Amino acid sequence: MQLTEYELKERINNLNIWKKKEQRAPHKPLLLLLALSRLQGGMKRMTYEETRGALKELLMEFGPPRQCYHPEEPFVRLTSDGLWVLNRPVDKKKIQDKLLVEQQVAGGFEPEVLALLEGRPALCHEIAEQLLYAHFPETVHSDILEAVGFELAPVPRRKRDPKFRNRILKAYEYSCAVCGFNVRLGNQLIAIDAAHIQWHLAGGPDQEENGIALCTLHHKLFDRGVFTITNERKLLVAEEANGTRGLEEWLMRYHGSEIRSPINPVYQPKRVFLEWHVREVFKGPARYIYG
């Protein structure tokens, strides 16, 4: 029986993602997004040697900070999900970067998956959207699409739970907790978001203790790991953050300073959520605090 679109999307939904407590593991989703992009360019199969560099960069940019990165793992282990096939068998107990290169291992979509994607190109966009919303916050979707070379219109924003947004904005008096931005157009608040500290897609709850009001710029910087917030509510900027314009105004002037407090102490960000952000998102170490 021929694979259906519904069945393909179910396989995407049921990706076997490595799990250890609340650690992030976006390896397979990033590989799939890269493969979808290559397929758009007519490349049905990718050698590991030509893929590992790009995948490692994606893991470094959009994955959690780690001491080392292993693009060889998803390249082989994705074969267990009914989506990916290799040109030769590889022992999953002995996955080695060097060996994959020496044996010229290549991978691509399963024939039935490939036929479905080639038969309806718009399905690539739908699968990409599915992967993005399942594994990454909306603030970084366009960055990921650009990084993998996806030549598609930006993924449309989905409506979020208005109750969570309203509760967070009220808790921070409708102002960015970092810079205080609170511009309105008439009665309409503009460019202020209710940001999850521990991402909702990573198990973070829709609770005040896991939320913070941020302007759209600081929201994106926070989700990209440019800065984090300590248990003492101090903002810390990553050493790797640099630039000639905006760095001082939007980041360094707040480095080491406390962010705005919520209107009620019970809404203070919880340690467990802040520690998750430091561990899984922040591109540390943090810059030194002088004085």
Sequence and secondary structure as in RCSB ss.txt:
>XXXX:A:sequence
MQLTEYELKERINNLNIWKKKEQRAPHKPLLLLLALSRLQGGMKRMTYEETRGALKELLMEFGPPRQCYHPEEPF
VRLTSDGLWVLNRPVDKKKIQDKLLVEQQVAGGFEPEVLALLEGRPALCHEIAEQLLYAHFPETVHSDILEAVGF
ELAPVPRRKRDPKFRNRILKAYEYSCAVCGFNVRLGNQLIAIDAAHIQWHLAGGPDQEENGIALCTLHHKLFDRG
VFTITNERKLLVAEEANGTRGLEEWLMRYHGSEIRSPINPVYQPKRVFLEWHVREVFKGPARYIYG
>XXXX:A:secstr
    HHHHHHHHHT     STT    HHHHHHHHHHHHHHTT   EEHHHHHHHHHHHHHHHS   SS  THHHH
HHGGGGTSEEESS   TTS  HHHHHHTT EEEE HHHHHHHHH THHHHHHHHHHHHHHS GGGHHHHHHHHT 
 S         HHHHHHHHHHTTTS TTT    EETTEE SEEEEESS GGGT  SSGGGEEEEEHHHHHHHHTT
SEEE TT BEEEBTT   SSSHHHHTGGGTTSB    SSGGGS  HHHHHHHHHHT    B     
